[in-house]
Amino acid sequence: MAVGMVRLLGTVQFVDERGDVITFRSASMRRLLAVLAVSRAGPLRSDHLVNLLGTTPSAFRTTVSRLRARIGNETIRSDATGYRLDCSVDAQVFADLLDVSNRAASLTRIDEALSLWTGPAIDEFRHEPWAEAEANRLDELRLVAVEDRVDLLITRARCGEAVATLKVHVAANPFRDRARGLLMEALAGDGRQADSLRVFQEYRSFLAEECGTEPSANVRSIEKRVAAGWQDPAGGSCPTPRRRDRSSRRPLIEIPLAGAMEHGAPIVGRDRQLALLESELAAVRCGALRVVRLSGDAGMGKTTLLSAFARTSRTSAVAVLYGRCDETSVPLQPLRSIVRTLVEHLPLQMLCEHVEVHGGVRTWGA
């Protein structure tokens, strides 16, 4: 491959082997260079390039000759199949830097990738038919990279820096749902819980006015966690206000699942409902109190959904209890069965401590 690089992440330019930037006064030369850089899959026929550039065959050959004179004959190669570029392209370098399997350790790579940008992708040609799709793809990759970067900043306790980046990012891209959620997390992690909730209210009003929709389930779950006191569910170390996680004080108790929960059938197509249940559980882990009502016709799979959630959620710090009402005259039947399970499986010392604080006699229904 020839030495040098074509720049598409901003004004179309060429950087030679010494690092010198070569610019072109001719728009035809910049357009041809950009077309060849975008079309990396294979060579392009001369007649296709002539039509694409809106020129004549002779003018096309002149443009190729002038471009080769500036960047080197070996950089633009041609054969019976057409013309192709034989050098690196910054857009491909950018994508390669972001293509890492362990994103948690790649903040440096993301910074390096974003440093390649000097302006809008394929700047002056981005709205031409041959460039529009590639420009949009690169723009989306850049926005995702910015959001991945601030996500890493939050997990590394650099919440103030994340807030500063996100305010500019959200102002320029007001419809990006993930960015709004990250801004809420960064503000909460920076000890600014009220500002975080205000961001949510402003976003909800904005969506209602602009397109009549609501924030996503993920953003709504973040709002609930912030309102409950906020704790980063990913385990980030940003200073957090009113940290209320009590799991470290809970004894590790293994309470077996009830038969109806343990032997449920496999579940298919309930990802959204499971995600909502998991978001409520995340709020509970932060110390909030939650009640979720699941309703529907008989036989539609309510118990199956709950059993799947119970099997995936039960840990040594999360007890899943089950009670049901058989439509009999037994008062508080579900609660009685849950209490019976607790008495059966809780350590005697814990039960004695509970009795000392709350007493050991309770008359139900009195």
C-alpha positions, 0 to 999 in steps of 0.5 A: 500500500502506498504511504499517505492518508486521505482525510474524510473526517472534515475537509477532504485532504491528503497527508503525505508520508512526512505528515504534510497536509496537501490541499487541493484548490480544484473541487473536481480533484477533492471530489474524485479523491473522496469518491475513491476513499469512500468506495473502498470495496473495489475498483470503480469503472471510469464510465461510472466515475465520469457519470458520478463526477458529472464531467467528460471522459477527457476532463476526467483523465485530466483530473486523474493526472493532476491528482496523481501529480500531487499525491503520487502515481502509486496512490491511485492505481488503475487497471482493466477493472477501474480505478482504486485508492491505494493508501489508508483513509482516516475514516477506516482508521477511526472505525478500527480504533473503535472496534475493540472487544474490551471497551472498558479499557479503551478510553485512550483508543476512543480519544485517539479516534475522536482526535481524527475529526476536524469537521463534518464528515466529507464536509463539502460533499456530504449531501451529494448522493454518493456521499450521503450514506457514508457521511451519516454512518460516520457521524453516527459512529462519532456520536456513539464514540462520544457517548461511549467515552463519557460512559467510561468517564462516569465509571472512572469517577470523572463525572464532572468531566462527563457532565461538561462533555454531555451538555455540549453533546445534548445541546447539539443532538437533543433527540439522542436518548442515551445521551440524556440518560448519561447526563442524568447519571453523570449529574447524579454521580456528581452529587447533583441529584436535583439537576439530574431530575430536572434534565429528565423533566425537560427531556420529557417535555421536549419529546411531548412537544416535538413528537408526542412520545415519552423517554425510553424505558432505560431513561425512565429507570434512571430517573427512578433510581435518581429519585430513590437516592441513586447508586450506579448499578454498574458499580462505578465509583463516582461520589453519589448522593444519599447512597442507600444500598443496604445489601452489605448489611443483609445476611446472606440467606438462601431461601429456595424458590417456591415450586411455581417459581422454580419450575416455570416454562421457558419464556419467549418474547417478553424482553421488554417486560423483563427489562421493566421488572429488572429496572424496578429491582435496581431501584430496590437495590438502592433502598427504594420501595417498589410495588409492581402490579402485573395484570392480564387475562388468565392463561396469558403467561403472568406466572411464567413471566414472574418465574423467569424473572425470579430464577434470574434475579434470586441471589444470596442478597435477594430473596424471592418469596411466593404466595397466592390466593386460592379464592377462599375465606382465609384472610391474608392468605398470600401474606401468611404463606410468605411469613410461613416461608420466612419463619421456616428458612430464616436463622433463629437468631434473626427471628429472635432479634426481630421479636425483640424489636417488633414483638412476637404476637400479632393478631391479624384482622383484629 
